Amino acid sequence: MAYYDGHDLMRFAGLMGQKEQPYWYATFCQHCTQDLFNRKSVQYPTHYDHGTDYARDIEKQYVCTDCVGLLKGFFWAGPGGWRKIISAIGNVNAEIPLNYQGYGVPDYSADQMFLYFCSKVGEGNFGNFDTLPRDKPCLMLHSPGHCGIYVGNEYSVEASSLYTHVIYLPIDNRRGAAWTGWTKFPAELIEDKEYKPYDPTHDPYFIMNPLMWWASKRKIGGVYGYGKY
């Protein structure tokens, strides 16, 4: 029996993009803190020696991730835990429940995770990008050193780079390297069923929040719209 629903994965990734959460190398949906920045910049100095908005991310108490960290955070938070990650944006004191390497998801790089999932799903359930079943949302996309989530209708969500962060964009219109492969998620993780395409720009979260703001006469923090090339 699968632990997770694929719609939840797509929605989690989409909301991380809608809230413009930042890309930090080698993180997995953790609060942006000075301590985390200090540790990661020592571990990976070439990745953190850039003129980006780390101070802003820390001040706003954002939740940071890299490309494969978006998957790790979702899975390690446990079923339903993704909601706590979204709720924790802007509140560094909010719990982010991450069970490191839990639920059978190892701490792998994007390349390693792609090969791991391919080995789990078996022949016919992964392939080169030109064989991508575009009518089947909730797939992992891969290019060397990078990964994303196919959400249908020719779009993906990915933690893209230091400068574009988590973003929703067409799969055939990337500024970086083109996608080279795809795979299903293992059935023991994601329920194997037909999923509808997911468009984060039409998520009810972003319809209800303005109504809540109007009713309460106060700003709902952390809602900034969506990024798209």
N, CA, C and O of each residue as an XYZ file, in Angstrom:
916
protein
N       0.839     -1.198      0.000
C       0.000      0.000      0.000
C       0.877      1.251      0.000
O       1.835      1.347      0.767
N       0.542      2.208     -0.866
C       1.347      3.424     -0.985
C       1.146      4.329      0.224
O       0.069      4.375      0.818
N       2.188      5.032      0.565
C       2.111      5.984      1.667
C       1.437      7.292      1.245
O       0.770      7.934      2.056
N       1.609      7.689     -0.022
C       1.288      9.053     -0.424
C       0.373      9.093     -1.640
O       0.298      8.141     -2.417
N      -0.317     10.214     -1.782
C      -1.142     10.485     -2.947
C      -0.378     11.442     -3.861
O       0.186     12.432     -3.395
N      -0.363     11.148     -5.159
C       0.397     11.961     -6.095
C      -0.102     13.382     -6.221
O       0.686     14.292     -6.479
N      -1.401     13.592     -6.044
C      -1.922     14.954     -6.103
C      -1.325     15.803     -4.987
O      -1.034     16.983     -5.184
N      -1.143     15.198     -3.815
C      -0.524     15.929     -2.700
C       0.900     16.347     -3.050
O       1.319     17.460     -2.734
N       1.646     15.450     -3.707
C       3.015     15.790     -4.102
C       3.022     16.963     -5.070
O       3.794     17.907     -4.903
N       2.167     16.904     -6.077
C       2.124     17.989     -7.061
C       1.667     19.288     -6.408
O       2.194     20.359     -6.710
N       0.697     19.193     -5.521
C       0.195     20.397     -4.861
C       1.254     20.996     -3.934
O       1.431     22.214     -3.898
N       1.947     20.159     -3.196
C       3.017     20.644     -2.327
C       4.061     21.398     -3.128
O       4.430     22.520     -2.779
N       4.540     20.779     -4.210
C       5.557     21.423     -5.042
C       5.014     22.725     -5.619
O       5.719     23.734     -5.643
N       3.767     22.710     -6.084
C       3.175     23.909     -6.658
C       3.046     25.039     -5.670
O       3.295     26.194     -6.014
N       2.659     24.725     -4.443
C       2.523     25.778     -3.432
C       3.885     26.318     -3.003
O       4.013     27.503     -2.695
N       4.899     25.460     -2.980
C       6.252     25.961     -2.704
C       6.659     26.965     -3.776
O       7.336     27.952     -3.488
N       6.240     26.708     -5.018
C       6.528     27.652     -6.093
C       5.697     28.906     -5.989
O       6.215     30.005     -6.184
N       4.416     28.770     -5.685
C       3.538     29.920     -5.544
C       4.033     30.865     -4.459
O       3.909     32.084     -4.577
N       4.583     30.300     -3.422
C       5.102     31.113     -2.322
C       6.561     31.512     -2.541
O       7.194     32.102     -1.666
N       7.088     31.177     -3.735
C       8.441     31.580     -4.136
C       9.506     31.207     -3.112
O      10.328     32.032     -2.712
N       9.468     29.952     -2.701
C      10.456     29.503     -1.723
C      11.808     29.291     -2.392
O      11.875     28.846     -3.538
N      12.882     29.609     -1.679
C      14.195     29.715     -2.318
C      14.924     28.390     -2.486
O      14.702     27.424     -1.756
N      15.801     28.390     -3.479
C      16.715     27.283     -3.731
C      17.985     27.495     -2.908
O      18.682     28.495     -3.076
N      18.276     26.553     -2.023
C      19.562     26.488     -1.335
C      20.122     25.086     -1.595
O      19.445     24.085     -1.359
N      21.328     25.026     -2.068
C      21.934     23.742     -2.415
C      22.026     22.822     -1.193
O      22.366     23.264     -0.095
N      21.716     21.529     -1.401
C      21.843     20.474     -0.388
C      20.928     20.695      0.817
O      21.274     20.315      1.935
N      19.766     21.306      0.593
C      18.761     21.416      1.649
C      17.505     20.685      1.201
O      17.332     20.383      0.020
N      16.636     20.408      2.158
C      15.469     19.572      1.856
C      14.254     20.037      2.660
O      13.772     19.346      3.558
N      13.781     21.230      2.306
C      12.583     21.804      2.931
C      12.829     22.081      4.411
O      12.091     21.627      5.285
N      13.892     22.841      4.659
C      14.275     23.256      6.002
C      14.107     24.766      6.122
O      14.143     25.488      5.125
N      13.925     25.232      7.348
C      13.839     26.672      7.541
C      15.171     27.339      7.187
O      16.242     26.828      7.516
N      15.087     28.470      6.522
C      16.270     29.275      6.235
C      16.716     29.957      7.519
O      16.046     30.864      8.011
N      17.825     29.529      8.048
C      18.375     30.128      9.261
C      19.842     30.451      9.039
O      20.475     29.930      8.121
N      20.374     31.320      9.895
C      21.786     31.657      9.795
C      22.645     30.431     10.068
O      23.677     30.236      9.427
N      22.220     29.607     11.017
C      22.973     28.397     11.333
C      23.028     27.453     10.139
O      24.086     26.901      9.836
N      21.895     27.262      9.453
C      21.887     26.399      8.278
C      22.785     26.974      7.196
O      23.552     26.244      6.568
N      22.694     28.265      6.977
C      23.548     28.903      5.970
C      25.027     28.711      6.318
O      25.828     28.375      5.446
N      25.390     28.919      7.575
C      26.791     28.773      7.976
C      27.292     27.357      7.723
O      28.396     27.163      7.216
N      26.468     26.364      8.080
C      26.881     24.977      7.909
C      27.009     24.606      6.434
O      27.974     23.953      6.039
N      26.054     25.014      5.632
C      26.071     24.646      4.221
C      27.165     25.389      3.456
O      27.750     24.839      2.524
N      27.440     26.618      3.839
C      28.484     27.367      3.135
C      29.869     26.817      3.445
O      30.794     26.969      2.647
N      30.015     26.173      4.609
C      31.277     25.493      4.925
C      31.372     24.186      4.134
O      32.427     23.855      3.594
N      30.265     23.451      4.072
C      30.243     22.184      3.334
C      30.426     22.388      1.830
O      31.161     21.644      1.181
N      29.755     23.398      1.285
C      29.698     23.595     -0.172
C      30.009     25.051     -0.528
O      29.138     25.769     -1.019
N      31.242     25.484     -0.282
C      31.566     26.904     -0.479
C      31.350     27.402     -1.901
O      30.995     28.565     -2.095
N      31.554     26.553     -2.891
C      31.374     27.026     -4.269
C      29.908     27.244     -4.602
O      29.587     28.035     -5.490
N      29.019     26.560     -3.908
C      27.586     26.715     -4.160
C      26.995     27.897     -3.406
O      25.951     28.422     -3.796
N      27.647     28.318     -2.337
C      27.099     29.396     -1.516
C      27.855     30.704     -1.675
O      27.542     31.682     -0.997
N      28.833     30.739     -2.547
C      29.607     31.960     -2.780
C      29.008     32.723     -3.963
O      29.654     32.897     -4.996
N      27.749     33.179     -3.793
C      27.056     33.889     -4.854
C      26.302     35.083     -4.253
O      25.949     35.076     -3.074
N      26.068     36.086     -5.065
C      25.362     37.280     -4.595
C      23.864     37.108     -4.646
O      23.190     37.798     -5.411
N      23.327     36.205     -3.850
C      21.894     35.955     -3.845
C      21.272     36.452     -2.551
O      21.932     37.118     -1.754
N      20.007     36.131     -2.344
C      19.232     36.756     -1.273
C      19.156     35.903     -0.011
O      18.085     35.764      0.581
N      20.277     35.335      0.401
C      20.257     34.502      1.600
C      19.775     35.281      2.816
O      18.984     34.766      3.606
N      20.238     36.505      2.975
C      19.837     37.306      4.134
C      18.336     37.557      4.125
O      17.687     37.506      5.169
N      17.786     37.830      2.944
C      16.333     38.028      2.834
C      15.582     36.757      3.201
O      14.580     36.803      3.914
N      16.072     35.623      2.712
C      15.415     34.351      2.989
C      15.392     34.069      4.488
O      14.394     33.590      5.027
N      16.510     34.375      5.156
C      16.604     34.161      6.602
C      15.668     35.115      7.337
O      14.962     34.714      8.262
N      15.669     36.367      6.924
C      14.810     37.358      7.578
C      13.333     36.991      7.449
O      12.572     37.143      8.404
N      12.929     36.514      6.287
C      11.524     36.181      6.052
C      11.151     34.797      6.541
O       9.991     34.392      6.460
N      12.148     34.061      7.056
C      11.910     32.736      7.631
C      11.287     31.794      6.604
O      10.337     31.063      6.886
N      11.864     31.844      5.395
C      11.399     30.992      4.318
C      11.813     29.539      4.564
O      12.534     29.232      5.513
N      11.340     28.662      3.689
C      11.714     27.245      3.691
C      12.497     26.974      2.414
O      11.990     27.198      1.315
N      13.721     26.497      2.551
C      14.601     26.330      1.392
C      14.719     24.858      1.004
O      14.497     23.954      1.810
N      15.076     24.656     -0.255
C      15.248     23.310     -0.770
C      16.104     23.358     -2.031
O      16.231     24.407     -2.663
N      16.687     22.225     -2.389
C      17.246     22.106     -3.733
C      16.319     21.189     -4.522
O      15.244     20.836     -4.039
N      16.719     20.801     -5.727
C      15.783     20.098     -6.618
C      15.311     18.777     -6.025
O      14.107     18.544     -5.910
N      16.243     17.914     -5.648
C      15.832     16.627     -5.090
C      15.360     16.787     -3.649
O      14.631     15.939     -3.135
N      15.770     17.868     -2.999
C      15.295     18.157     -1.650
C      13.798     18.389     -1.595
O      13.170     18.159     -0.562
N      13.210     18.852     -2.718
C      11.764     19.034     -2.782
C      11.056     17.693     -2.606
O      10.018     17.613     -1.950
N      11.623     16.642     -3.194
C      11.076     15.298     -3.026
C      11.382     14.753     -1.641
O      10.507     14.195     -0.979
N      12.621     14.915     -1.204
C      12.994     14.402      0.114
C      12.124     15.014      1.203
O      11.622     14.306      2.076
N      11.946     16.338      1.151
C      11.141     17.002      2.167
C       9.724     16.480      2.184
O       9.166     16.226      3.251
N       9.131     16.317      1.003
C       7.761     15.809      0.928
C       7.668     14.419      1.542
O       6.795     14.163      2.370
N       8.561     13.525      1.142
C       8.489     12.151      1.632
C       8.892     12.043      3.099
O       8.232     11.346      3.870
N       9.956     12.719      3.490
C      10.429     12.601      4.868
C       9.477     13.246      5.881
O       9.523     12.924      7.069
N       8.627     14.144      5.419
C       7.649     14.752      6.325
C       6.522     13.792      6.681
O       5.737     14.063      7.589
N       6.440     12.672      5.969
C       5.402     11.691      6.242
C       4.091     12.054      5.572
O       3.902     13.197      5.157
N       3.183     11.093      5.461
C       1.890     11.357      4.828
C       1.165     12.526      5.488
O       0.935     12.524      6.697
N       0.813     13.513      4.691
C       0.141     14.701      5.213
C       1.073     15.745      5.792
O       0.653     16.867      6.074
N       2.345     15.385      5.972
C       3.286     16.320      6.589
C       3.592     17.528      5.729
O       4.052     18.552      6.234
N       3.341     17.419      4.428
C       3.611     18.540      3.524
C       2.831     19.789      3.938
O       3.298     20.910      3.737
N       1.655     19.598      4.509
C       0.863     20.753      4.947
C       1.577     21.528      6.051
O       1.485     22.754      6.119
N       2.288     20.805      6.911
C       3.040     21.470      7.974
C       4.212     22.260      7.400
O       4.566     23.321      7.915
N       4.813     21.737      6.325
C       5.904     22.484      5.692
C       5.379     23.792      5.123
O       5.980     24.846      5.331
N       4.263     23.733      4.410
C       3.678     24.945      3.837
C       3.284     25.917      4.941
O       3.512     27.121      4.822
N       2.694     25.400      6.012
C       2.266     26.258      7.119
C       3.441     26.882      7.855
O       3.297     27.924      8.494
N       4.607     26.243      7.765
C       5.789     26.736      8.480
C       6.481     27.877      7.756
O       7.360     28.521      8.328
N       6.109     28.143      6.517
C       6.731     29.238      5.779
C       6.428     30.554      6.471
O       5.265     30.896      6.683
N       7.471     31.291      6.824
C       7.300     32.566      7.507
C       7.269     32.460      9.016
O       7.112     33.468      9.705
N       7.417     31.247      9.541
C       7.390     31.065     10.998
C       8.451     30.050     11.385
O       8.212     28.842     11.353
N       9.615     30.547     11.747
C      10.753     29.676     12.024
C      10.514     28.801     13.251
O      11.218     27.810     13.448
N       9.535     29.154     14.075
C       9.240     28.353     15.265
C       8.260     27.223     14.984
O       8.020     26.381     15.849
N       7.695     27.199     13.786
C       6.761     26.131     13.426
C       7.522     24.846     13.138
O       8.607     24.872     12.558
N       6.952     23.735     13.543
C       7.601     22.444     13.355
C       7.577     22.027     11.884
O       6.552     22.131     11.210
N       8.721     21.556     11.406
C       8.787     20.891     10.110
C       9.202     19.451     10.405
O      10.371     19.196     10.695
N       8.258     18.505     10.335
C       8.534     17.121     10.754
C       9.258     16.330      9.674
O       8.625     15.809      8.756
N      10.571     16.237      9.776
C      11.348     15.520      8.770
C      12.005     14.292      9.395
O      12.845     14.411     10.287
N      11.614     13.123      8.920
C      12.195     11.858      9.357
C      13.288     11.488      8.362
O      13.013     10.890      7.322
N      14.522     11.845      8.682
C      15.641     11.706      7.746
C      15.738     10.285      7.211
O      15.840      9.331      7.982
N      15.708     10.145      5.891
C      15.766      8.876      5.172
C      14.601      7.953      5.544
O      14.706      6.731      5.444
N      13.501      8.554      5.969
C      12.328      7.768      6.330
C      11.523      7.331      5.126
O      11.711      7.834      4.019
N      10.620      6.386      5.354
C       9.682      5.890      4.341
C      10.391      5.303      3.119
O       9.857      5.322      2.010
N      11.581      4.789      3.335
C      12.292      4.129      2.250
C      12.876      5.067      1.216
O      13.181      4.643      0.101
N      13.039      6.350      1.569
C      13.593      7.336      0.637
C      14.982      7.744      1.124
O      15.092      8.451      2.126
N      16.030      7.320      0.447
C      17.393      7.614      0.910
C      17.800      9.051      0.633
O      17.138      9.771     -0.114
N      18.894      9.447      1.246
C      19.441     10.792      1.034
C      20.366     10.740     -0.176
O      21.590     10.703     -0.050
N      19.738     10.737     -1.362
C      20.475     10.615     -2.611
C      20.503     11.944     -3.360
O      19.677     12.828     -3.131
N      21.465     12.057     -4.249
C      21.501     13.177     -5.185
C      20.385     12.997     -6.210
O      19.726     11.958     -6.236
N      20.173     13.999     -7.048
C      19.145     13.913     -8.085
C      19.412     12.730     -9.017
O      18.489     11.986     -9.346
N      20.658     12.550     -9.443
C      20.993     11.450    -10.347
C      20.772     10.097     -9.667
O      20.202      9.178    -10.255
N      21.231      9.994     -8.427
C      21.075      8.742     -7.701
C      19.602      8.417     -7.453
O      19.187      7.264     -7.564
N      18.815      9.443     -7.115
C      17.391      9.217     -6.831
C      16.668      8.762     -8.088
O      15.812      7.879     -8.034
N      17.013      9.366     -9.217
C      16.385      8.965    -10.473
C      16.666      7.495    -10.774
O      15.746      6.741    -11.091
N      17.913      7.090    -10.678
C      18.270      5.697    -10.943
C      17.626      4.761     -9.923
O      17.211      3.654    -10.269
N      17.544      5.195     -8.692
C      16.921      4.392     -7.630
C      15.444      4.159     -7.934
O      14.959      3.032     -7.841
N      14.729      5.224     -8.297
C      13.311      5.070     -8.623
C      13.126      4.211     -9.876
O      12.211      3.390     -9.936
N      13.994      4.399    -10.877
C      13.913      3.562    -12.086
C      14.054      2.081    -11.737
O      13.334      1.236    -12.270
N      14.986      1.779    -10.839
C      15.198      0.381    -10.454
C      14.003     -0.183     -9.711
O      13.753     -1.387     -9.754
N      13.259      0.689     -9.025
C      12.084      0.253     -8.262
C      10.873      0.019     -9.152
O      10.105     -0.916     -8.923
N      10.696      0.858    -10.161
C       9.463      0.791    -10.955
C       9.545     -0.223    -12.089
O       8.513     -0.728    -12.530
N      10.742     -0.533    -12.570
C      10.904     -1.547    -13.593
C      10.660     -1.049    -15.005
O      10.166      0.058    -15.216
N      11.015     -1.883    -15.961
C      10.925     -1.546    -17.380
C       9.509     -1.115    -17.766
O       8.515     -1.636    -17.260
N       9.456     -0.148    -18.677
C       8.172      0.357    -19.145
C       7.616      1.498    -18.327
O       6.651      2.146    -18.732
N       8.223      1.752    -17.169
C       7.748      2.811    -16.287
C       8.739      3.954    -16.150
O       8.588      4.819    -15.287
N       9.747      3.953    -17.003
C      10.701      5.050    -17.097
C      11.260      5.050    -18.508
O      11.090      4.088    -19.256
N      11.930      6.142    -18.866
C      12.494      6.186    -20.202
C      13.134      7.503    -20.524
O      13.235      8.381    -19.668
N      13.571      7.649    -21.769
C      14.113      8.909    -22.243
C      13.000      9.944    -22.332
O      11.822      9.599    -22.419
N      13.382     11.199    -22.310
C      12.381     12.262    -22.274
C      11.449     12.236    -23.482
O      10.278     12.598    -23.370
N      11.962     11.811    -24.637
C      11.102     11.803    -25.821
C       9.995     10.755    -25.750
O       9.101     10.739    -26.595
N      10.050      9.876    -24.742
C       8.971      8.895    -24.539
C       8.058      9.286    -23.378
O       7.196      8.500    -22.982
N       8.235     10.490    -22.826
C       7.433     10.930    -21.683
C       5.940     10.815    -21.994
O       5.493     11.374    -22.996
N       5.153     10.113    -21.176
C       3.697     10.066    -21.367
C       3.061     11.372    -20.870
O       2.698     11.489    -19.700
N       2.936     12.325    -21.753
C       2.545     13.684    -21.367
C       1.117     13.790    -20.845
O       0.739     14.806    -20.263
N       0.335     12.756    -21.051
C      -1.028     12.744    -20.527
C      -1.108     12.139    -19.133
O      -2.204     11.937    -18.610
N       0.046     11.847    -18.520
C       0.079     11.207    -17.204
C       0.873     12.059    -16.216
O       2.091     11.906    -16.116
N       0.206     12.956    -15.482
C       0.899     13.781    -14.484
C       1.443     12.943    -13.331
O       1.100     11.773    -13.162
N       2.285     13.575    -12.562
C       2.930     13.006    -11.373
C       4.011     12.010    -11.752
O       3.933     10.820    -11.449
N       5.023     12.542    -12.428
C       6.201     11.775    -12.799
C       7.435     12.572    -12.390
O       7.384     13.798    -12.293
N       8.532     11.881    -12.153
C       9.803     12.549    -11.894
C      10.496     12.817    -13.220
O      10.616     11.918    -14.052
N      10.947     14.036    -13.420
C      11.740     14.415    -14.585
C      13.210     14.493    -14.195
O      13.540     14.797    -13.049
N      14.087     14.218    -15.150
C      15.523     14.191    -14.838
C      16.342     14.765    -15.982
O      16.049     14.538    -17.156
N      17.362     15.504    -15.618
C      18.481     15.819    -16.496
C      19.721     15.683    -15.633
O      19.610     15.735    -14.408
N      20.898     15.511    -16.219
C      22.082     15.264    -15.398
C      22.254     16.303    -14.294
O      22.392     17.496    -14.562
N      22.243     15.830    -13.044
C      22.421     16.697    -11.895
C      21.178     17.430    -11.449
O      21.260     18.287    -10.568
N      20.032     17.125    -12.024
C      18.830     17.906    -11.718
C      17.573     17.043    -11.851
O      17.573     16.037    -12.560
N      16.510     17.447    -11.165
C      15.243     16.732    -11.291
C      14.086     17.688    -11.027
O      14.274     18.769    -10.469
N      12.897     17.280    -11.432
C      11.686     18.056    -11.227
C      10.493     17.134    -11.209
O      10.645     15.913    -11.244
N       9.298     17.713    -11.155
C       8.059     16.945    -11.076
C       7.162     17.357    -12.238
O       6.831     18.533    -12.389
N       6.772     16.387    -13.052
C       5.839     16.664    -14.137
C       4.425     16.716    -13.573
O       3.962     15.756    -12.956
N       3.727     17.861    -13.790
C       2.396     18.047    -13.203
C       1.301     18.052    -14.265
O       0.144     18.334    -13.952
N       1.645     17.744    -15.515
C       0.657     17.656    -16.577
C       0.530     18.930    -17.381
O       1.059     19.977    -17.010
N      -0.191     18.819    -18.503
C      -0.418     19.970    -19.389
C       0.880     20.620    -19.842
O       0.940     21.832    -20.052
N       1.939     19.786    -19.995
C       3.237     20.257    -20.497
C       4.009     21.129    -19.509
O       4.896     21.881    -19.914
N       3.680     21.035    -18.208
C       4.346     21.860    -17.202
C       5.016     21.003    -16.136
O       4.623     19.866    -15.878
N       6.040     21.589    -15.528
C       6.714     20.966    -14.396
C       6.799     21.967    -13.254
O       6.599     23.168    -13.437
N       7.102     21.442    -12.072
C       7.519     22.270    -10.943
C       8.888     21.764    -10.527
O       9.093     20.559    -10.380
N       9.818     22.676    -10.337
C      11.168     22.287     -9.953
C      11.796     23.361     -9.078
O      11.494     24.547     -9.212
N      12.672     22.930     -8.184
C      13.543     23.864     -7.483
C      14.693     24.113     -8.435
O      15.619     23.308     -8.532
N      14.630     25.235     -9.139
C      15.404     25.391    -10.357
C      16.842     25.828    -10.137
O      17.772     25.153    -10.579
N      17.032     26.955     -9.454
C      18.387     27.489     -9.311
C      18.394     28.559     -8.235
O      17.357     28.915     -7.674
N      19.586     29.062     -7.963
C      19.727     30.130     -6.970
C      18.941     31.380     -7.357
O      18.607     32.195     -6.497
N      18.650     31.531     -8.624
C      18.065     32.786     -9.094
C      16.583     32.678     -9.436
O      15.876     33.685     -9.445
N      16.103     31.456     -9.719
C      14.684     31.300    -10.045
C      13.912     30.534     -8.980
O      12.681     30.545     -8.983
N      14.625     29.861     -8.059
C      13.996     29.212     -6.910
C      13.023     28.120     -7.342
O      13.236     27.483     -8.375
N      11.949     27.889     -6.564
C      10.960     26.878     -6.943
C      10.008     27.524     -7.939
O       9.461     28.597     -7.683
N       9.813     26.862     -9.083
C       9.127     27.525    -10.179
C       8.283     26.535    -10.982
O       8.597     25.348    -11.075
N       7.216     27.057    -11.550
C       6.278     26.319    -12.415
C       6.524     26.793    -13.837
O       6.396     27.984    -14.118
N       6.876     25.884    -14.739
C       7.244     26.328    -16.083
C       7.065     25.220    -17.110
O       7.015     24.044    -16.749
N       6.967     25.584    -18.397
C       6.785     24.576    -19.449
C       7.974     23.630    -19.530
O       9.122     24.049    -19.374
N       7.700     22.371    -19.773
C       8.778     21.386    -19.805
C       9.673     21.539    -21.034
O      10.816     21.081    -21.028
N       9.170     22.168    -22.068
C       9.970     22.317    -23.288
C      10.602     23.703    -23.408
O      11.125     24.052    -24.466
N      10.559     24.486    -22.347
C      11.040     25.876    -22.430
C      11.926     26.218    -21.245
O      11.769     27.272    -20.629
N      12.862     25.322    -20.926
C      13.755     25.554    -19.803
C      14.957     26.376    -20.259
O      15.452     26.210    -21.374
N      15.419     27.266    -19.376
C      16.647     28.011    -19.677
C      17.880     27.150    -19.480
O      18.905     27.354    -20.129
N      17.770     26.185    -18.576
C      18.892     25.300    -18.328
C      18.886     24.121    -19.284
O      18.244     24.161    -20.334
N      19.608     23.066    -18.911
C      19.690     21.880    -19.753
C      18.314     21.242    -19.918
O      17.513     21.220    -18.984
N      18.055     20.732    -21.098
C      16.774     20.094    -21.376
C      16.627     18.814    -20.553
O      17.617     18.184    -20.182
N      15.390     18.444    -20.275
C      15.135     17.180    -19.600
C      15.595     16.027    -20.489
O      15.475     16.080    -21.713
N      16.119     14.992    -19.852
C      16.604     13.839    -20.603
C      15.862     12.553    -20.277
O      15.914     11.603    -21.059
N      15.173     12.498    -19.141
C      14.512     11.258    -18.753
C      13.331     11.481    -17.840
O      13.105     12.591    -17.359
N      12.578     10.422    -17.603
C      11.420     10.469    -16.702
C      11.263      9.105    -16.048
O      11.750      8.096    -16.558
N      10.582      9.090    -14.919
C      10.236      7.831    -14.263
C       8.973      8.020    -13.438
O       8.689      9.111    -12.942
N       8.227      6.941    -13.305
C       7.157      6.913    -12.318
C       7.783      6.895    -10.932
O       8.964      6.582    -10.778
N       6.992      7.230     -9.934
C       7.425      7.045     -8.551
C       7.076      5.621     -8.124
O       6.065      5.076     -8.566
N       7.893      5.018     -7.276
C       7.591      3.653     -6.840
C       6.196      3.545     -6.237
O       5.755      4.432     -5.505
N       5.506      2.452     -6.551
C       4.125      2.272     -6.106
C       4.019      2.186     -4.588
O       2.965      2.479     -4.024
N       5.109      1.783     -3.916
C       5.048      1.733     -2.450
C       5.124      3.129     -1.831
O       4.868      3.300     -0.639
N       5.481      4.134     -2.655
C       5.505      5.515     -2.182
C       4.271      6.284     -2.641
O       3.510      6.793     -1.818
N       4.074      6.369     -3.953
C       2.976      7.133     -4.540
C       1.921      6.169     -5.088
O       2.238      5.257     -5.851
N       0.690      6.378     -4.696
C      -0.389      5.520     -5.177
C      -0.432      5.544     -6.700
O      -0.481      6.611     -7.312
N      -0.414      4.364     -7.301
C      -0.358      4.237     -8.751
C      -1.771      4.313     -9.323
O      -2.478      3.307     -9.392
N      -2.171      5.505     -9.731
C      -3.487      5.711    -10.312
C      -3.411      6.873    -11.289
O      -2.374      7.527    -11.401
N      -4.496      7.129    -11.988
C      -4.534      8.242    -12.931
C      -4.741      9.548    -12.166
O      -5.668      9.668    -11.365
N      -3.863     10.530    -12.422
C      -3.980     11.829    -11.778
C      -4.349     12.888    -12.803
O      -3.920     12.837    -13.956
N      -5.144     13.837    -12.369
C      -5.467     14.968    -13.227
C      -4.296     15.945    -13.233
O      -3.547     16.017    -12.258
N      -4.131     16.694    -14.312
C      -3.086     17.732    -14.315
C      -3.319     18.717    -13.171
O      -4.454     19.001    -12.787
N      -2.218     19.223    -12.646
C      -2.304     20.180    -11.541
C      -1.726     21.519    -11.977
O      -0.601     21.590    -12.472
N      -2.501     22.572    -11.791
C      -2.077     23.934    -12.118
C      -2.051     24.747    -10.829
O      -3.110     25.110    -10.317
N      -0.874     25.038    -10.294
C      -0.803     25.759     -9.010
C      -1.379     27.155     -9.070
O      -1.725     27.719     -8.032
N      -1.492     27.735    -10.263
C      -2.044     29.089    -10.360
C      -3.550     29.105    -10.144
O      -4.144     30.173     -9.995
N      -4.173     27.928    -10.127
C      -5.609     27.833     -9.869
C      -5.901     27.058     -8.588
O      -7.017     26.579     -8.388
N      -4.906     26.940     -7.729
C      -5.105     26.216     -6.478
C      -6.082     26.976     -5.582
O      -5.962     28.194     -5.444
N      -7.042     26.286     -4.972
C      -8.008     26.970     -4.093
C      -7.365     27.765     -2.966
O      -7.958     28.716     -2.458
N      -6.145     27.377     -2.571
C      -5.441     28.110     -1.519
C      -5.331     29.589     -1.857
O      -5.438     30.450     -0.983
N      -5.115     29.871     -3.138
C      -4.902     31.249     -3.553
C      -6.192     31.943     -3.962
O      -6.184     33.111     -4.352
N      -7.300     31.216     -3.869
C      -8.611     31.841     -3.999
C      -9.143     32.166     -2.619
O      -9.705     33.240     -2.405
N      -8.972     31.253     -1.688
C      -9.507     31.440     -0.343
C      -8.728     32.460      0.469
O      -9.320     33.198      1.256
N      -7.418     32.517      0.298
C      -6.637     33.426      1.138
C      -7.039     34.893      0.980
O      -7.146     35.580      1.995
N      -7.271     35.421     -0.239
C      -7.738     36.806     -0.337
C      -9.091     37.014      0.335
O      -9.348     38.076      0.902
N      -9.957     36.002      0.273
C     -11.244     36.115      0.955
C     -11.049     36.173      2.466
O     -11.719     36.930      3.168
N     -10.112     35.354      2.950
C      -9.805     35.376      4.377
C      -9.234     36.727      4.772
O      -9.569     37.269      5.824
N      -8.361     37.270      3.914
C      -7.783     38.588      4.200
C      -8.874     39.651      4.275
O      -8.886     40.485      5.181
N      -9.793     39.608      3.307
C     -10.868     40.591      3.291
C     -11.718     40.470      4.546
O     -12.122     41.477      5.128
N     -11.989     39.232      4.966
C     -12.846     39.018      6.128
C     -12.167     39.458      7.416
O     -12.819     39.993      8.313
N     -10.870     39.236      7.508
C     -10.161     39.538      8.756
C      -9.485     40.891      8.743
O      -9.002     41.359      9.774
N      -9.446     41.541      7.544
C      -8.809     42.849      7.390
C      -7.342     42.815      7.785
O      -6.818     43.756      8.382
N      -6.694     41.717      7.441
C      -5.261     41.641      7.710
C      -4.586     40.876      6.595
O      -5.224     40.079      5.908
N      -3.307     41.111      6.410
C      -2.559     40.476      5.335
C      -2.273     39.025      5.676
O      -1.892     38.703      6.802
N      -2.458     38.157      4.698
C      -2.022     36.772      4.829
C      -0.565     36.716      4.382
O      -0.266     36.929      3.207
N       0.346     36.427      5.322
C       1.774     36.490      5.015
C       2.226     35.390      4.094
O       1.692     34.281      4.127
N       3.206     35.690      3.275
C       3.883     34.691      2.471
C       3.272     34.394      1.127
O       3.740     33.485      0.442
N       2.238     35.122      0.709
C       1.613     34.852     -0.587
C       2.091     35.892     -1.582
O       1.824     37.083     -1.424
N       2.789     35.445     -2.595
C       3.415     36.381     -3.525
C       3.092     36.085     -4.993
O       3.710     36.669     -5.883
N       2.159     35.210     -5.256
C       1.905     34.855     -6.645
C       2.865     33.787     -7.119
O       3.538     33.156     -6.304
N       2.942     33.572     -8.418
C       3.748     32.469     -8.920
C       4.783     32.949     -9.915
O       4.620     33.972    -10.580
N       5.863     32.169     -9.996
C       6.928     32.470    -10.936
C       6.787     31.645    -12.191
O       6.432     30.468    -12.130
N       7.064     32.250    -13.329
C       6.932     31.538    -14.593
C       7.724     32.300    -15.651
O       7.619     33.523    -15.744
N       8.516     31.582    -16.447
C       9.289     32.270    -17.486
C       8.333     32.843    -18.508
O       8.765     33.467    -19.477
